[in-house]
Amino acid sequence: MAGKIKYLLLFVLLTFLPAFADENVSLVTPQHVSFDICTKDYAIGAERLFYLAISAVKANKFEIEEIQSKTGYILFTAAGKQYLASIVKVDNSHTQLKITPTNNNYYFAPGIVLNFFKYIDLNINSALTPLPKA
């Protein structure tokens, strides 16, 4: 009898195990994403945020399509879809970053945006070091 209970418990655990694993899938599963999730305010200058955004694109292994430093935008591709990261200067010490899909279809994996912001949050106090000139 104890052997049957052990196998029954094992069966129940293995049956419900994928349900526990699905909790982390929400970042990579395409879903409708709110515009509010795609914007974030930072208490840093626009130039610093621009450089951190470029670093976030590269760190997340997204492909940079175009960079425009004067207007403060980065066009990049992630998971086969193009996104526009726009840096908007609010004042000298506050800046807003918006990451939006270029086709205005907000059905995508939210991890693209959330990991982008997470990288900036983790590195916001890091020193910016210029690359040596070639």
Rosetta constraint file for C-alpha pairs under 8 A:
AtomPair CA 1 CA 5 HARMONIC 6.44 0.50
AtomPair CA 2 CA 6 HARMONIC 6.19 0.50
AtomPair CA 3 CA 7 HARMONIC 6.33 0.50
AtomPair CA 4 CA 8 HARMONIC 6.07 0.50
AtomPair CA 5 CA 9 HARMONIC 6.06 0.50
AtomPair CA 6 CA 10 HARMONIC 6.18 0.50
AtomPair CA 7 CA 11 HARMONIC 6.05 0.50
AtomPair CA 8 CA 12 HARMONIC 6.20 0.50
AtomPair CA 9 CA 13 HARMONIC 6.13 0.50
AtomPair CA 10 CA 14 HARMONIC 6.14 0.50
AtomPair CA 11 CA 15 HARMONIC 6.03 0.50
AtomPair CA 12 CA 16 HARMONIC 6.34 0.50
AtomPair CA 13 CA 17 HARMONIC 5.89 0.50
AtomPair CA 14 CA 18 HARMONIC 7.72 0.50
AtomPair CA 16 CA 20 HARMONIC 7.06 0.50
AtomPair CA 17 CA 21 HARMONIC 6.63 0.50
AtomPair CA 18 CA 22 HARMONIC 6.21 0.50
AtomPair CA 19 CA 23 HARMONIC 7.33 0.50
AtomPair CA 21 CA 25 HARMONIC 7.38 0.50
AtomPair CA 22 CA 26 HARMONIC 7.32 0.50
AtomPair CA 25 CA 29 HARMONIC 5.90 0.50
AtomPair CA 26 CA 30 HARMONIC 7.85 0.50
AtomPair CA 26 CA 109 HARMONIC 7.66 0.50
AtomPair CA 26 CA 110 HARMONIC 7.70 0.50
AtomPair CA 26 CA 111 HARMONIC 7.95 0.50
AtomPair CA 27 CA 109 HARMONIC 5.86 0.50
AtomPair CA 27 CA 110 HARMONIC 5.34 0.50
AtomPair CA 27 CA 111 HARMONIC 4.28 0.50
AtomPair CA 27 CA 112 HARMONIC 7.82 0.50
AtomPair CA 28 CA 109 HARMONIC 4.88 0.50
AtomPair CA 28 CA 110 HARMONIC 6.78 0.50
AtomPair CA 28 CA 111 HARMONIC 5.73 0.50
AtomPair CA 28 CA 112 HARMONIC 7.92 0.50
AtomPair CA 29 CA 108 HARMONIC 7.49 0.50
AtomPair CA 29 CA 109 HARMONIC 5.22 0.50
AtomPair CA 29 CA 110 HARMONIC 7.81 0.50
AtomPair CA 30 CA 107 HARMONIC 6.02 0.50
AtomPair CA 30 CA 108 HARMONIC 4.26 0.50
AtomPair CA 30 CA 109 HARMONIC 4.09 0.50
AtomPair CA 30 CA 110 HARMONIC 7.18 0.50
AtomPair CA 31 CA 106 HARMONIC 7.92 0.50
AtomPair CA 31 CA 107 HARMONIC 5.03 0.50
AtomPair CA 31 CA 108 HARMONIC 5.41 0.50
AtomPair CA 31 CA 109 HARMONIC 6.08 0.50
AtomPair CA 31 CA 110 HARMONIC 7.38 0.50
AtomPair CA 32 CA 106 HARMONIC 5.63 0.50
AtomPair CA 32 CA 107 HARMONIC 4.34 0.50
AtomPair CA 32 CA 108 HARMONIC 6.51 0.50
AtomPair CA 33 CA 37 HARMONIC 6.96 0.50
AtomPair CA 33 CA 38 HARMONIC 7.99 0.50
AtomPair CA 33 CA 106 HARMONIC 5.43 0.50
AtomPair CA 33 CA 107 HARMONIC 6.11 0.50
AtomPair CA 33 CA 108 HARMONIC 6.87 0.50
AtomPair CA 33 CA 109 HARMONIC 7.88 0.50
AtomPair CA 33 CA 110 HARMONIC 6.39 0.50
AtomPair CA 34 CA 38 HARMONIC 7.09 0.50
AtomPair CA 34 CA 106 HARMONIC 7.26 0.50
AtomPair CA 35 CA 39 HARMONIC 6.93 0.50
AtomPair CA 35 CA 100 HARMONIC 7.92 0.50
AtomPair CA 35 CA 106 HARMONIC 7.81 0.50
AtomPair CA 37 CA 113 HARMONIC 7.67 0.50
AtomPair CA 37 CA 114 HARMONIC 7.75 0.50
AtomPair CA 38 CA 98 HARMONIC 5.67 0.50
AtomPair CA 38 CA 99 HARMONIC 5.23 0.50
AtomPair CA 38 CA 100 HARMONIC 6.35 0.50
AtomPair CA 38 CA 113 HARMONIC 6.31 0.50
AtomPair CA 39 CA 96 HARMONIC 7.00 0.50
AtomPair CA 39 CA 97 HARMONIC 5.66 0.50
AtomPair CA 39 CA 98 HARMONIC 4.40 0.50
AtomPair CA 39 CA 99 HARMONIC 6.47 0.50
AtomPair CA 40 CA 96 HARMONIC 5.72 0.50
AtomPair CA 40 CA 97 HARMONIC 5.42 0.50
AtomPair CA 40 CA 98 HARMONIC 6.65 0.50
AtomPair CA 40 CA 117 HARMONIC 7.76 0.50
AtomPair CA 41 CA 94 HARMONIC 7.19 0.50
AtomPair CA 41 CA 95 HARMONIC 5.87 0.50
AtomPair CA 41 CA 96 HARMONIC 4.35 0.50
AtomPair CA 41 CA 97 HARMONIC 6.34 0.50
AtomPair CA 42 CA 94 HARMONIC 5.75 0.50
AtomPair CA 42 CA 95 HARMONIC 5.29 0.50
AtomPair CA 42 CA 96 HARMONIC 6.00 0.50
AtomPair CA 42 CA 97 HARMONIC 7.70 0.50
AtomPair CA 43 CA 93 HARMONIC 5.64 0.50
AtomPair CA 43 CA 94 HARMONIC 4.45 0.50
AtomPair CA 43 CA 95 HARMONIC 6.39 0.50
AtomPair CA 44 CA 48 HARMONIC 6.81 0.50
AtomPair CA 44 CA 49 HARMONIC 6.76 0.50
AtomPair CA 44 CA 92 HARMONIC 7.95 0.50
AtomPair CA 44 CA 93 HARMONIC 4.95 0.50
AtomPair CA 44 CA 94 HARMONIC 5.25 0.50
AtomPair CA 44 CA 95 HARMONIC 6.23 0.50
AtomPair CA 45 CA 49 HARMONIC 6.36 0.50
AtomPair CA 45 CA 89 HARMONIC 7.40 0.50
AtomPair CA 45 CA 91 HARMONIC 7.98 0.50
AtomPair CA 45 CA 92 HARMONIC 5.93 0.50
AtomPair CA 45 CA 93 HARMONIC 4.87 0.50
AtomPair CA 45 CA 94 HARMONIC 5.89 0.50
AtomPair CA 45 CA 95 HARMONIC 6.08 0.50
AtomPair CA 46 CA 50 HARMONIC 6.03 0.50
AtomPair CA 46 CA 87 HARMONIC 6.60 0.50
AtomPair CA 46 CA 88 HARMONIC 7.05 0.50
AtomPair CA 46 CA 89 HARMONIC 5.56 0.50
AtomPair CA 46 CA 92 HARMONIC 7.82 0.50
AtomPair CA 46 CA 93 HARMONIC 7.89 0.50
AtomPair CA 46 CA 94 HARMONIC 7.48 0.50
AtomPair CA 46 CA 95 HARMONIC 5.62 0.50
AtomPair CA 47 CA 51 HARMONIC 6.45 0.50
AtomPair CA 48 CA 52 HARMONIC 6.24 0.50
AtomPair CA 49 CA 53 HARMONIC 5.98 0.50
AtomPair CA 49 CA 87 HARMONIC 7.27 0.50
AtomPair CA 49 CA 95 HARMONIC 7.50 0.50
AtomPair CA 49 CA 97 HARMONIC 7.99 0.50
AtomPair CA 50 CA 54 HARMONIC 6.39 0.50
AtomPair CA 50 CA 69 HARMONIC 7.72 0.50
AtomPair CA 50 CA 72 HARMONIC 6.65 0.50
AtomPair CA 50 CA 73 HARMONIC 7.89 0.50
AtomPair CA 50 CA 87 HARMONIC 6.50 0.50
AtomPair CA 51 CA 55 HARMONIC 6.29 0.50
AtomPair CA 52 CA 56 HARMONIC 6.09 0.50
AtomPair CA 52 CA 120 HARMONIC 6.05 0.50
AtomPair CA 52 CA 123 HARMONIC 7.65 0.50
AtomPair CA 52 CA 124 HARMONIC 7.46 0.50
AtomPair CA 53 CA 57 HARMONIC 6.28 0.50
AtomPair CA 53 CA 85 HARMONIC 7.74 0.50
AtomPair CA 53 CA 116 HARMONIC 7.69 0.50
AtomPair CA 53 CA 120 HARMONIC 6.97 0.50
AtomPair CA 54 CA 58 HARMONIC 6.46 0.50
AtomPair CA 54 CA 74 HARMONIC 7.40 0.50
AtomPair CA 55 CA 59 HARMONIC 5.95 0.50
AtomPair CA 56 CA 60 HARMONIC 6.04 0.50
AtomPair CA 56 CA 116 HARMONIC 5.62 0.50
AtomPair CA 56 CA 117 HARMONIC 7.94 0.50
AtomPair CA 56 CA 119 HARMONIC 5.82 0.50
AtomPair CA 56 CA 120 HARMONIC 6.55 0.50
AtomPair CA 57 CA 61 HARMONIC 6.32 0.50
AtomPair CA 57 CA 62 HARMONIC 5.34 0.50
AtomPair CA 57 CA 63 HARMONIC 7.27 0.50
AtomPair CA 57 CA 64 HARMONIC 7.18 0.50
AtomPair CA 57 CA 76 HARMONIC 7.52 0.50
AtomPair CA 57 CA 116 HARMONIC 7.06 0.50
AtomPair CA 58 CA 62 HARMONIC 5.96 0.50
AtomPair CA 58 CA 63 HARMONIC 7.37 0.50
AtomPair CA 58 CA 64 HARMONIC 7.87 0.50
AtomPair CA 59 CA 119 HARMONIC 7.89 0.50
AtomPair CA 60 CA 115 HARMONIC 7.54 0.50
AtomPair CA 60 CA 116 HARMONIC 7.17 0.50
AtomPair CA 62 CA 76 HARMONIC 6.54 0.50
AtomPair CA 62 CA 77 HARMONIC 5.82 0.50
AtomPair CA 62 CA 78 HARMONIC 5.17 0.50
AtomPair CA 63 CA 76 HARMONIC 5.41 0.50
AtomPair CA 63 CA 77 HARMONIC 5.10 0.50
AtomPair CA 63 CA 78 HARMONIC 6.72 0.50
AtomPair CA 64 CA 74 HARMONIC 7.28 0.50
AtomPair CA 64 CA 75 HARMONIC 6.18 0.50
AtomPair CA 64 CA 76 HARMONIC 4.33 0.50
AtomPair CA 64 CA 77 HARMONIC 6.49 0.50
AtomPair CA 65 CA 74 HARMONIC 7.70 0.50
AtomPair CA 65 CA 75 HARMONIC 5.35 0.50
AtomPair CA 65 CA 76 HARMONIC 5.04 0.50
AtomPair CA 65 CA 77 HARMONIC 6.94 0.50
AtomPair CA 66 CA 74 HARMONIC 5.91 0.50
AtomPair CA 66 CA 75 HARMONIC 5.00 0.50
AtomPair CA 66 CA 76 HARMONIC 6.92 0.50
AtomPair CA 67 CA 72 HARMONIC 7.89 0.50
AtomPair CA 67 CA 73 HARMONIC 6.12 0.50
AtomPair CA 67 CA 74 HARMONIC 4.64 0.50
AtomPair CA 67 CA 75 HARMONIC 6.34 0.50
AtomPair CA 68 CA 72 HARMONIC 5.70 0.50
AtomPair CA 68 CA 73 HARMONIC 5.36 0.50
AtomPair CA 68 CA 74 HARMONIC 6.40 0.50
AtomPair CA 69 CA 73 HARMONIC 6.58 0.50
AtomPair CA 72 CA 86 HARMONIC 5.97 0.50
AtomPair CA 72 CA 87 HARMONIC 5.17 0.50
AtomPair CA 72 CA 88 HARMONIC 7.20 0.50
AtomPair CA 73 CA 84 HARMONIC 6.77 0.50
AtomPair CA 73 CA 85 HARMONIC 5.47 0.50
AtomPair CA 73 CA 86 HARMONIC 4.43 0.50
AtomPair CA 73 CA 87 HARMONIC 6.06 0.50
AtomPair CA 74 CA 84 HARMONIC 5.77 0.50
AtomPair CA 74 CA 85 HARMONIC 5.04 0.50
AtomPair CA 74 CA 86 HARMONIC 6.60 0.50
AtomPair CA 75 CA 82 HARMONIC 6.98 0.50
AtomPair CA 75 CA 83 HARMONIC 5.86 0.50
AtomPair CA 75 CA 84 HARMONIC 4.66 0.50
AtomPair CA 75 CA 85 HARMONIC 6.39 0.50
AtomPair CA 76 CA 82 HARMONIC 5.64 0.50
AtomPair CA 76 CA 83 HARMONIC 5.41 0.50
AtomPair CA 76 CA 84 HARMONIC 6.46 0.50
AtomPair CA 76 CA 85 HARMONIC 7.87 0.50
AtomPair CA 77 CA 81 HARMONIC 5.38 0.50
AtomPair CA 77 CA 82 HARMONIC 4.33 0.50
AtomPair CA 77 CA 83 HARMONIC 6.05 0.50
AtomPair CA 78 CA 82 HARMONIC 6.42 0.50
AtomPair CA 78 CA 83 HARMONIC 7.39 0.50
AtomPair CA 78 CA 112 HARMONIC 7.28 0.50
AtomPair CA 81 CA 101 HARMONIC 7.41 0.50
AtomPair CA 82 CA 101 HARMONIC 5.94 0.50
AtomPair CA 82 CA 102 HARMONIC 5.75 0.50
AtomPair CA 82 CA 103 HARMONIC 7.77 0.50
AtomPair CA 83 CA 99 HARMONIC 6.53 0.50
AtomPair CA 83 CA 100 HARMONIC 5.45 0.50
AtomPair CA 83 CA 101 HARMONIC 4.24 0.50
AtomPair CA 83 CA 102 HARMONIC 5.26 0.50
AtomPair CA 84 CA 98 HARMONIC 7.75 0.50
AtomPair CA 84 CA 99 HARMONIC 5.52 0.50
AtomPair CA 84 CA 100 HARMONIC 5.35 0.50
AtomPair CA 84 CA 101 HARMONIC 6.18 0.50
AtomPair CA 84 CA 102 HARMONIC 6.13 0.50
AtomPair CA 85 CA 97 HARMONIC 6.78 0.50
AtomPair CA 85 CA 98 HARMONIC 5.56 0.50
AtomPair CA 85 CA 99 HARMONIC 4.34 0.50
AtomPair CA 85 CA 100 HARMONIC 6.63 0.50
AtomPair CA 86 CA 97 HARMONIC 5.69 0.50
AtomPair CA 86 CA 98 HARMONIC 5.13 0.50
AtomPair CA 86 CA 99 HARMONIC 6.41 0.50
AtomPair CA 87 CA 95 HARMONIC 6.86 0.50
AtomPair CA 87 CA 96 HARMONIC 5.83 0.50
AtomPair CA 87 CA 97 HARMONIC 4.75 0.50
AtomPair CA 87 CA 98 HARMONIC 6.63 0.50
AtomPair CA 88 CA 95 HARMONIC 5.68 0.50
AtomPair CA 88 CA 96 HARMONIC 5.09 0.50
AtomPair CA 88 CA 97 HARMONIC 6.35 0.50
AtomPair CA 88 CA 98 HARMONIC 7.97 0.50
AtomPair CA 89 CA 94 HARMONIC 6.56 0.50
AtomPair CA 89 CA 95 HARMONIC 4.59 0.50
AtomPair CA 89 CA 96 HARMONIC 6.45 0.50
AtomPair CA 90 CA 94 HARMONIC 5.38 0.50
AtomPair CA 90 CA 95 HARMONIC 5.14 0.50
AtomPair CA 90 CA 96 HARMONIC 6.89 0.50
AtomPair CA 91 CA 95 HARMONIC 6.94 0.50
AtomPair CA 99 CA 113 HARMONIC 6.63 0.50
AtomPair CA 100 CA 104 HARMONIC 7.20 0.50
AtomPair CA 100 CA 106 HARMONIC 7.88 0.50
AtomPair CA 101 CA 105 HARMONIC 6.41 0.50
AtomPair CA 101 CA 106 HARMONIC 6.72 0.50
AtomPair CA 110 CA 114 HARMONIC 6.13 0.50
AtomPair CA 111 CA 115 HARMONIC 5.45 0.50
AtomPair CA 111 CA 116 HARMONIC 7.96 0.50
AtomPair CA 112 CA 116 HARMONIC 6.29 0.50
AtomPair CA 113 CA 117 HARMONIC 6.37 0.50
AtomPair CA 114 CA 118 HARMONIC 6.03 0.50
AtomPair CA 115 CA 119 HARMONIC 6.11 0.50
AtomPair CA 116 CA 120 HARMONIC 6.65 0.50
AtomPair CA 117 CA 121 HARMONIC 6.12 0.50
AtomPair CA 118 CA 122 HARMONIC 6.16 0.50
AtomPair CA 119 CA 123 HARMONIC 6.23 0.50
AtomPair CA 120 CA 124 HARMONIC 5.51 0.50
